[in-house]
Amino acid sequence: MWRQLLQYTDTAGRAMVGFAAVLLVVAVVSFAVGIAQASFGHAAATLPFWLTTMGCAVVAGVLVFLASRRGKLR
């Protein structure tokens, strides 16, 4: 699916997929930092990491959806 998405979409769609990939990396790193904070007993300080994780994941999903709508997938 990813290959078709990159192959059959335009430049804007490819940029959306690239930005979504970056956001997913940010989400994973933020999740890992939040887990590390919680494991060291700083549970109250993890809220920004969880919000970043969820926000990045949602925005990445929306960008991939919009890129798939731009593409001419067969």
C-alpha positions in Angstrom: 0.0 0.0 0.0 2.8 2.5 0.9 4.5 1.9 -2.4 1.3 2.5 -4.3 0.6 5.5 -2.3 4.0 7.0 -3.1 3.9 5.9 -6.7 0.4 7.1 -7.7 0.1 10.4 -5.8 1.4 13.8 -6.7 4.2 15.8 -5.0 1.9 17.2 -2.4 0.8 13.8 -1.5 4.3 12.5 -1.1 5.1 15.5 1.1 2.1 14.6 3.3 3.3 11.0 3.6 6.9 12.2 4.4 5.6 14.6 7.1 3.4 11.8 8.5 6.4 9.6 8.8 8.3 12.3 10.7 5.3 12.7 13.0 5.2 9.0 13.7 8.8 9.0 14.6 8.1 11.9 17.0 5.2 10.0 18.4 7.3 6.9 19.1 10.1 8.9 20.7 7.6 10.9 22.8 6.0 7.6 23.9 9.4 6.2 24.9 10.3 9.3 26.9 6.9 9.2 28.6 7.5 5.6 29.6 10.9 6.5 30.9 9.5 9.4 33.0 6.8 7.2 34.4 9.2 4.4 35.3 11.4 6.8 37.3 8.4 8.0 39.4 7.6 11.2 37.6 4.1 10.2 36.5 2.7 13.8 36.9 5.3 15.0 34.3 4.2 12.6 31.6 1.1 14.4 30.4 2.9 16.5 27.8 4.5 13.3 26.4 1.2 11.5 26.1 -0.5 14.5 24.5 2.3 14.8 22.0 2.1 11.1 21.2 -1.6 11.1 20.6 -1.6 14.4 18.7 1.2 13.3 16.4 -0.4 9.9 15.7 -3.8 11.5 14.9 -2.3 14.2 12.6 -0.1 11.5 10.9 -3.2 9.4 10.3 -5.1 12.3 8.8 -2.2 13.2 6.5 -1.9 9.6 5.2 -5.7 9.6 4.7 -5.6 12.8 2.8 -2.6 11.7 0.7 -4.5 8.5 -0.2 -7.5 10.6 -1.4 -5.1 12.7 -3.6 -3.6 9.6 -5.2 -5.0 7.7 -8.1 -4.8 4.3 -6.5 -5.7 1.3 -8.6 
